[in-house]
Amino acid sequence: MQYVFPPKELISQCIVPPYSSKKNQDLSEYNISLIRVISLCDLDWLSLENWINEQKSKLSTE
């Protein structure tokens, strides 16, 4: 059995930006930045899932 690891570009960290403001009005901008991080992580997970499915498909045809 040979282990196959996913490409590094599919394994990224979801880094949450720090929140340092003391103003409530800055919360909406911070929420937008959090949603952006979540969206990018979700894209990474979908790409990883697609890669896994491709690997499974390759194994099943061998």
Biopython code that builds the backbone (N, CA, C, O; Angstrom):
import numpy as np
from Bio.PDB.StructureBuilder import StructureBuilder

atoms = [
    (1, "MET", "N", (0.843, -1.186, 0.000)),
    (1, "MET", "CA", (0.000, 0.000, 0.000)),
    (1, "MET", "C", (0.885, 1.245, 0.000)),
    (1, "MET", "O", (1.853, 1.352, 0.752)),
    (2, "GLN", "N", (0.523, 2.154, -0.849)),
    (2, "GLN", "CA", (1.282, 3.400, -0.937)),
    (2, "GLN", "C", (0.386, 4.550, -0.495)),
    (2, "GLN", "O", (-0.754, 4.682, -0.940)),
    (3, "TYR", "N", (0.928, 5.375, 0.386)),
    (3, "TYR", "CA", (0.172, 6.534, 0.847)),
    (3, "TYR", "C", (0.326, 7.683, -0.143)),
    (3, "TYR", "O", (1.423, 7.961, -0.627)),
    (4, "VAL", "N", (-0.773, 8.333, -0.430)),
    (4, "VAL", "CA", (-0.752, 9.490, -1.322)),
    (4, "VAL", "C", (-1.292, 10.668, -0.527)),
    (4, "VAL", "O", (-2.414, 10.643, -0.020)),
    (5, "PHE", "N", (-0.481, 11.676, -0.437)),
    (5, "PHE", "CA", (-0.886, 12.858, 0.311)),
    (5, "PHE", "C", (-1.400, 13.927, -0.636)),
    (5, "PHE", "O", (-0.919, 14.048, -1.763)),
    (6, "PRO", "N", (-2.359, 14.690, -0.188)),
    (6, "PRO", "CA", (-2.895, 15.750, -1.061)),
    (6, "PRO", "C", (-1.858, 16.844, -1.303)),
    (6, "PRO", "O", (-0.944, 17.042, -0.502)),
    (7, "PRO", "N", (-2.014, 17.531, -2.395)),
    (7, "PRO", "CA", (-1.107, 18.656, -2.676)),
    (7, "PRO", "C", (-1.195, 19.716, -1.572)),
    (7, "PRO", "O", (-2.256, 19.959, -0.997)),
    (8, "LYS", "N", (-0.073, 20.319, -1.306)),
    (8, "LYS", "CA", (-0.021, 21.305, -0.218)),
    (8, "LYS", "C", (-0.996, 22.460, -0.414)),
    (8, "LYS", "O", (-1.509, 23.021, 0.555)),
    (9, "GLU", "N", (-1.247, 22.808, -1.659)),
    (9, "GLU", "CA", (-2.151, 23.939, -1.903)),
    (9, "GLU", "C", (-3.586, 23.633, -1.484)),
    (9, "GLU", "O", (-4.413, 24.536, -1.362)),
    (10, "LEU", "N", (-3.869, 22.354, -1.265)),
    (10, "LEU", "CA", (-5.212, 21.987, -0.806)),
    (10, "LEU", "C", (-5.309, 21.894, 0.714)),
    (10, "LEU", "O", (-6.376, 21.626, 1.267)),
    (11, "ILE", "N", (-4.193, 22.116, 1.369)),
    (11, "ILE", "CA", (-4.182, 22.038, 2.830)),
    (11, "ILE", "C", (-3.713, 23.388, 3.369)),
    (11, "ILE", "O", (-2.534, 23.577, 3.669)),
    (12, "SER", "N", (-4.614, 24.280, 3.481)),
    (12, "SER", "CA", (-4.260, 25.596, 3.981)),
    (12, "SER", "C", (-4.830, 25.792, 5.379)),
    (12, "SER", "O", (-5.745, 25.085, 5.800)),
    (13, "GLN", "N", (-4.286, 26.738, 6.068)),
    (13, "GLN", "CA", (-4.805, 27.070, 7.383)),
    (13, "GLN", "C", (-5.875, 28.141, 7.230)),
    (13, "GLN", "O", (-5.773, 29.045, 6.401)),
    (14, "CYS", "N", (-6.880, 28.009, 8.039)),
    (14, "CYS", "CA", (-7.938, 29.019, 8.071)),
    (14, "CYS", "C", (-7.628, 29.964, 9.224)),
    (14, "CYS", "O", (-8.025, 29.733, 10.366)),
    (15, "ILE", "N", (-6.933, 30.997, 8.907)),
    (15, "ILE", "CA", (-6.463, 31.916, 9.942)),
    (15, "ILE", "C", (-7.505, 33.000, 10.195)),
    (15, "ILE", "O", (-7.878, 33.764, 9.304)),
    (16, "VAL", "N", (-7.954, 33.034, 11.433)),
    (16, "VAL", "CA", (-8.961, 34.023, 11.825)),
    (16, "VAL", "C", (-8.253, 35.335, 12.133)),
    (16, "VAL", "O", (-7.327, 35.369, 12.943)),
    (17, "PRO", "N", (-8.687, 36.412, 11.490)),
    (17, "PRO", "CA", (-8.053, 37.700, 11.785)),
    (17, "PRO", "C", (-8.393, 38.150, 13.207)),
    (17, "PRO", "O", (-9.511, 37.937, 13.675)),
    (18, "PRO", "N", (-7.457, 38.754, 13.873)),
    (18, "PRO", "CA", (-7.744, 39.223, 15.239)),
    (18, "PRO", "C", (-8.699, 40.414, 15.216)),
    (18, "PRO", "O", (-8.723, 41.206, 14.273)),
    (19, "TYR", "N", (-9.454, 40.508, 16.246)),
    (19, "TYR", "CA", (-10.346, 41.667, 16.382)),
    (19, "TYR", "C", (-9.821, 42.497, 17.526)),
    (19, "TYR", "O", (-9.721, 42.019, 18.656)),
    (20, "SER", "N", (-9.486, 43.734, 17.240)),
    (20, "SER", "CA", (-8.882, 44.571, 18.280)),
    (20, "SER", "C", (-9.617, 45.882, 18.501)),
    (20, "SER", "O", (-9.242, 46.662, 19.376)),
    (21, "SER", "N", (-10.632, 46.126, 17.740)),
    (21, "SER", "CA", (-11.352, 47.391, 17.882)),
    (21, "SER", "C", (-12.242, 47.373, 19.115)),
    (21, "SER", "O", (-12.672, 46.317, 19.581)),
    (22, "LYS", "N", (-12.496, 48.520, 19.612)),
    (22, "LYS", "CA", (-13.404, 48.639, 20.753)),
    (22, "LYS", "C", (-14.715, 49.305, 20.340)),
    (22, "LYS", "O", (-15.543, 49.640, 21.188)),
    (23, "LYS", "N", (-14.896, 49.493, 19.038)),
    (23, "LYS", "CA", (-16.099, 50.143, 18.524)),
    (23, "LYS", "C", (-17.041, 49.106, 17.925)),
    (23, "LYS", "O", (-16.615, 48.234, 17.168)),
    (24, "ASN", "N", (-18.290, 49.203, 18.258)),
    (24, "ASN", "CA", (-19.280, 48.286, 17.702)),
    (24, "ASN", "C", (-19.448, 48.453, 16.198)),
    (24, "ASN", "O", (-19.770, 47.492, 15.498)),
    (25, "GLN", "N", (-19.236, 49.652, 15.704)),
    (25, "GLN", "CA", (-19.420, 49.887, 14.269)),
    (25, "GLN", "C", (-18.392, 49.121, 13.434)),
    (25, "GLN", "O", (-18.609, 48.900, 12.243)),
    (26, "ASP", "N", (-17.292, 48.719, 14.038)),
    (26, "ASP", "CA", (-16.286, 47.942, 13.314)),
    (26, "ASP", "C", (-16.648, 46.461, 13.226)),
    (26, "ASP", "O", (-16.021, 45.708, 12.481)),
    (27, "LEU", "N", (-17.645, 46.054, 13.978)),
    (27, "LEU", "CA", (-18.031, 44.646, 13.987)),
    (27, "LEU", "C", (-18.520, 44.157, 12.627)),
    (27, "LEU", "O", (-18.249, 43.018, 12.246)),
    (28, "SER", "N", (-19.225, 44.991, 11.905)),
    (28, "SER", "CA", (-19.731, 44.551, 10.599)),
    (28, "SER", "C", (-18.577, 44.272, 9.630)),
    (28, "SER", "O", (-18.623, 43.297, 8.879)),
    (29, "GLU", "N", (-17.558, 45.111, 9.642)),
    (29, "GLU", "CA", (-16.388, 44.868, 8.785)),
    (29, "GLU", "C", (-15.660, 43.602, 9.212)),
    (29, "GLU", "O", (-15.182, 42.836, 8.376)),
    (30, "TYR", "N", (-15.583, 43.392, 10.505)),
    (30, "TYR", "CA", (-14.934, 42.187, 11.004)),
    (30, "TYR", "C", (-15.732, 40.942, 10.607)),
    (30, "TYR", "O", (-15.154, 39.922, 10.233)),
    (31, "ASN", "N", (-17.038, 41.030, 10.689)),
    (31, "ASN", "CA", (-17.884, 39.909, 10.263)),
    (31, "ASN", "C", (-17.660, 39.582, 8.797)),
    (31, "ASN", "O", (-17.615, 38.411, 8.420)),
    (32, "ILE", "N", (-17.523, 40.594, 7.982)),
    (32, "ILE", "CA", (-17.265, 40.387, 6.558)),
    (32, "ILE", "C", (-15.925, 39.672, 6.372)),
    (32, "ILE", "O", (-15.810, 38.770, 5.542)),
    (33, "SER", "N", (-14.928, 40.070, 7.135)),
    (33, "SER", "CA", (-13.622, 39.418, 7.012)),
    (33, "SER", "C", (-13.700, 37.963, 7.481)),
    (33, "SER", "O", (-13.034, 37.100, 6.908)),
    (34, "LEU", "N", (-14.494, 37.679, 8.503)),
    (34, "LEU", "CA", (-14.669, 36.296, 8.958)),
    (34, "LEU", "C", (-15.386, 35.457, 7.905)),
    (34, "LEU", "O", (-15.015, 34.309, 7.663)),
    (35, "ILE", "N", (-16.400, 36.023, 7.289)),
    (35, "ILE", "CA", (-17.123, 35.317, 6.236)),
    (35, "ILE", "C", (-16.194, 35.023, 5.066)),
    (35, "ILE", "O", (-16.285, 33.959, 4.454)),
    (36, "ARG", "N", (-15.309, 35.948, 4.753)),
    (36, "ARG", "CA", (-14.334, 35.744, 3.678)),
    (36, "ARG", "C", (-13.416, 34.560, 4.009)),
    (36, "ARG", "O", (-13.156, 33.711, 3.156)),
    (37, "VAL", "N", (-12.934, 34.512, 5.247)),
    (37, "VAL", "CA", (-12.065, 33.410, 5.663)),
    (37, "VAL", "C", (-12.816, 32.085, 5.578)),
    (37, "VAL", "O", (-12.281, 31.097, 5.074)),
    (38, "ILE", "N", (-14.042, 32.063, 6.063)),
    (38, "ILE", "CA", (-14.846, 30.841, 6.026)),
    (38, "ILE", "C", (-15.094, 30.407, 4.580)),
    (38, "ILE", "O", (-15.023, 29.219, 4.268)),
    (39, "SER", "N", (-15.379, 31.351, 3.714)),
    (39, "SER", "CA", (-15.635, 31.033, 2.309)),
    (39, "SER", "C", (-14.400, 30.443, 1.630)),
    (39, "SER", "O", (-14.506, 29.479, 0.871)),
    (40, "LEU", "N", (-13.241, 31.019, 1.901)),
    (40, "LEU", "CA", (-12.007, 30.499, 1.320)),
    (40, "LEU", "C", (-11.688, 29.105, 1.854)),
    (40, "LEU", "O", (-11.232, 28.237, 1.110)),
    (41, "CYS", "N", (-11.928, 28.898, 3.138)),
    (41, "CYS", "CA", (-11.708, 27.569, 3.714)),
    (41, "CYS", "C", (-12.672, 26.562, 3.110)),
    (41, "CYS", "O", (-12.303, 25.417, 2.850)),
    (42, "ASP", "N", (-13.881, 26.983, 2.892)),
    (42, "ASP", "CA", (-14.867, 26.090, 2.293)),
    (42, "ASP", "C", (-14.451, 25.700, 0.878)),
    (42, "ASP", "O", (-14.611, 24.546, 0.478)),
    (43, "LEU", "N", (-13.929, 26.641, 0.134)),
    (43, "LEU", "CA", (-13.428, 26.327, -1.210)),
    (43, "LEU", "C", (-12.275, 25.332, -1.152)),
    (43, "LEU", "O", (-12.179, 24.421, -1.975)),
    (44, "ASP", "N", (-11.401, 25.522, -0.164)),
    (44, "ASP", "CA", (-10.288, 24.590, 0.004)),
    (44, "ASP", "C", (-10.798, 23.188, 0.321)),
    (44, "ASP", "O", (-10.304, 22.203, -0.229)),
    (45, "TRP", "N", (-11.772, 23.102, 1.196)),
    (45, "TRP", "CA", (-12.322, 21.792, 1.563)),
    (45, "TRP", "C", (-13.015, 21.143, 0.368)),
    (45, "TRP", "O", (-12.907, 19.933, 0.169)),
    (46, "LEU", "N", (-13.711, 21.925, -0.409)),
    (46, "LEU", "CA", (-14.351, 21.362, -1.601)),
    (46, "LEU", "C", (-13.308, 20.863, -2.598)),
    (46, "LEU", "O", (-13.483, 19.811, -3.212)),
    (47, "SER", "N", (-12.241, 21.609, -2.754)),
    (47, "SER", "CA", (-11.160, 21.190, -3.653)),
    (47, "SER", "C", (-10.509, 19.911, -3.141)),
    (47, "SER", "O", (-10.189, 19.010, -3.916)),
    (48, "LEU", "N", (-10.320, 19.845, -1.845)),
    (48, "LEU", "CA", (-9.745, 18.645, -1.256)),
    (48, "LEU", "C", (-10.671, 17.451, -1.433)),
    (48, "LEU", "O", (-10.220, 16.352, -1.756)),
    (49, "GLU", "N", (-11.938, 17.659, -1.226)),
    (49, "GLU", "CA", (-12.910, 16.587, -1.418)),
    (49, "GLU", "C", (-12.906, 16.105, -2.874)),
    (49, "GLU", "O", (-12.967, 14.902, -3.126)),
    (50, "ASN", "N", (-12.836, 17.022, -3.814)),
    (50, "ASN", "CA", (-12.754, 16.642, -5.235)),
    (50, "ASN", "C", (-11.496, 15.840, -5.515)),
    (50, "ASN", "O", (-11.528, 14.857, -6.255)),
    (51, "TRP", "N", (-10.391, 16.261, -4.923)),
    (51, "TRP", "CA", (-9.134, 15.552, -5.110)),
    (51, "TRP", "C", (-9.248, 14.130, -4.563)),
    (51, "TRP", "O", (-8.813, 13.179, -5.212)),
    (52, "ILE", "N", (-9.827, 13.985, -3.379)),
    (52, "ILE", "CA", (-10.010, 12.663, -2.774)),
    (52, "ILE", "C", (-10.864, 11.781, -3.675)),
    (52, "ILE", "O", (-10.543, 10.613, -3.891)),
    (53, "ASN", "N", (-11.939, 12.332, -4.193)),
    (53, "ASN", "CA", (-12.806, 11.557, -5.087)),
    (53, "ASN", "C", (-12.073, 11.128, -6.359)),
    (53, "ASN", "O", (-12.286, 10.026, -6.864)),
    (54, "GLU", "N", (-11.214, 12.001, -6.868)),
    (54, "GLU", "CA", (-10.410, 11.645, -8.044)),
    (54, "GLU", "C", (-9.464, 10.491, -7.720)),
    (54, "GLU", "O", (-9.280, 9.579, -8.525)),
    (55, "GLN", "N", (-8.870, 10.547, -6.530)),
    (55, "GLN", "CA", (-7.957, 9.480, -6.132)),
    (55, "GLN", "C", (-8.693, 8.157, -5.977)),
    (55, "GLN", "O", (-8.198, 7.110, -6.394)),
    (56, "LYS", "N", (-9.856, 8.209, -5.387)),
    (56, "LYS", "CA", (-10.660, 6.991, -5.238)),
    (56, "LYS", "C", (-11.043, 6.424, -6.592)),
    (56, "LYS", "O", (-11.017, 5.211, -6.800)),
    (57, "SER", "N", (-11.395, 7.302, -7.502)),
    (57, "SER", "CA", (-11.762, 6.869, -8.850)),
    (57, "SER", "C", (-10.578, 6.197, -9.546)),
    (57, "SER", "O", (-10.749, 5.179, -10.217)),
    (58, "LYS", "N", (-9.404, 6.750, -9.393)),
    (58, "LYS", "CA", (-8.206, 6.167, -9.983)),
    (58, "LYS", "C", (-7.941, 4.773, -9.408)),
    (58, "LYS", "O", (-7.590, 3.847, -10.138)),
    (59, "LEU", "N", (-8.112, 4.640, -8.100)),
    (59, "LEU", "CA", (-7.867, 3.354, -7.452)),
    (59, "LEU", "C", (-8.867, 2.292, -7.898)),
    (59, "LEU", "O", (-8.527, 1.116, -8.031)),
    (60, "SER", "N", (-10.081, 2.717, -8.120)),
    (60, "SER", "CA", (-11.115, 1.752, -8.503)),
    (60, "SER", "C", (-10.948, 1.265, -9.939)),
    (60, "SER", "O", (-11.457, 0.200, -10.292)),
    (61, "THR", "N", (-10.250, 2.022, -10.761)),
    (61, "THR", "CA", (-10.057, 1.615, -12.157)),
    (61, "THR", "C", (-8.758, 0.839, -12.352)),
    (61, "THR", "O", (-8.511, 0.296, -13.428)),
    (62, "GLU", "N", (-7.933, 0.789, -11.317)),
    (62, "GLU", "CA", (-6.647, 0.072, -11.448)),
    (62, "GLU", "C", (-6.824, -1.410, -11.236)),
    (62, "GLU", "O", (-5.854, -2.165, -11.309)),
]
sb = StructureBuilder()
sb.init_structure("model")
sb.init_model(0)
sb.init_chain("A")
sb.init_seg("    ")
for serial, (resi, resn, name, xyz) in enumerate(atoms, 1):
    if name == "N":
        sb.init_residue(resn, " ", resi, " ")
    sb.init_atom(name, np.array(xyz, "f"), 0.0, 1.0, " ", f" {name:<3s}", serial, name[0])
structure = sb.get_structure()
